[in-house]
Structures are given as C-alpha cells and as structure tokens.
C-alpha cells in the first residue's frame, strides 16, 4: 500500500521469519536490560540520596544473592540467543541435497550470474518459488558482499576463494539485490533485482534465453583447451589422479591429512596444485593461476562435478 511505513523489508524466504524473531529477541533483551539498569539507577539514586535514612550496612550480605541471580540469568539468556543465532548460521550454510547451484561472480561494479544450463544474467537473478537455491560466490577483483534483504541473507564474495549460501524463496515478486561491502567508486550502483517466479514461469524464462551449452559442457571444452585431458584423461600415460567420481568424496593427501573434494578443493587444486597433493601421486601439475579467469574456473569445476557419478577408472 502506498505511503505505508515499513520498519523491515519484505519477508520472502524460508528462514527470513526466524531471522525476524531472532532480531526481535535481541532487541527485546537489550531493551529489558537497558530499562532494568536505568530503573535501578534511579531507584538507588532516590533511596540512597544524601540525607536519606536508608540502611547502608552489611551490603555484601544483603546483595550477594541478587548479584549471583542477576549474573546467572543474563548469562543463560545471552547463551540462549547465541545458540539460536549459531544454529541459524549453520543451517544457512548447510544446503539440502536437491538445491540448484547458481554461480555468482562479483566484479567492479556488477554481479555476473550463470545458471546450470548456461543462461547468463547481469545484475539480475531469476529463481523459482519454493525451491532451494545454492549460490556459489566468487570475486574477480576486491571483496564484495551479496545481500538480499528480503531473504535476510548476505555473504562476502572474496577473491581467490569460493563462498556459499542458500535460500528457499517463499513469495513471488521482485526484490532488491545489493553489494553490502564498500568496493570502490561506484559501490552504490552495484545492485540488481531478484525475481522470484512460479516454477512453470521460471522454466519458460529459462527456455526463452535460447539454447546454450550447460556450464558442464562449456567446462568440458575448457578442460580440453587448457590441456587438462592430457594428464587426467582416460587414455593418458601420466600418473595423475582420475577425476571420475571425485566430487563429494574424501581425498587422502600426501601430508597424511584428508580433504573433501568440494568446489573449493577443486578450485584450489587448479590454481595451487602443490598445496594439497593427493597421496600416491607426484606433485607435477603446473599452476594455472593467472591463466584461467573466474568465469572459466566455474565452468571447469562444474564439468569435474558432472563426473562425480561416473565410475573411477583403474590407474
């Protein structure tokens, strides 16, 4: 309704309502303690003013129970709020298995979005209502922060690493997208629109973007272009780790540790291959740092992830 004053943005994701309650709990706790402290200060100022006949003796004996109770009560209260917030934070970084991966790259001063089917957007994000979406964030230059207030989510996009978060939109409509980290001269202009659509409308929107290769298909071409298939291909004579069935599995390392083969591990193995060398393989892979852009990395990682269901060949 026009002219209506709103103290909070729209509540349009599965966890946004809980975020509101957590925020309300923090505000209520802060107001309660503020009123209690200032109320007691006023009471003590009046009762123990100069010339007052109030008893000032045996202060420790009279007040220790009150002090212990006050300390214990506020400790339990704040620990409860901490546990609530920590659990919510963990849930926001633990996406369901059926979440759709959408890759987002921050760049001064725009957001570049790419869907699994290869559909691309600039400063816009289209998603279906009621379906979980996992965002894989990266940056080409400086630290950005991907924020959608209506979904109560925000996450830094950091150069040189992947960050993830997920959400399930619950309301159809258009919502503002911001960069919430100062990133340079035109930081204030770095924003966009998130459009939540009915599943059928979303599928039609995907189809209208035109036929294109999926991220995995584009990654397969880059995999061959950069010569990766020469060592990791099935016909290779080089003793290199097979990539079929790799994603999502633990990888024993030469250091004796174990790493999980997720997006970050694959990305780091491309750019910093000697940081986590797989056990049983010589550290002969060259670094591709400075040779492959963030957009190309996303596609190569998507291709390697697509091999996750294939059987690992004997080497």
Beta strands, then each sheet from edge to edge (+ up, - down):
strand 1: 100-107
strand 2: 110-114
strand 3: 120-122
strand 4: 124-128
strand 5: 132-139
strand 6: 144-148
strand 7: 153-157
strand 8: 163-168
strand 9: 173-179
strand 10: 191-197
strand 11: 250-252
strand 12: 258-260
sheet 1: 3+ 2- 1+ 5+ 8-
sheet 2: 4+ 10+ 9- 6+ 7-
sheet 3: 11+ 12-
end
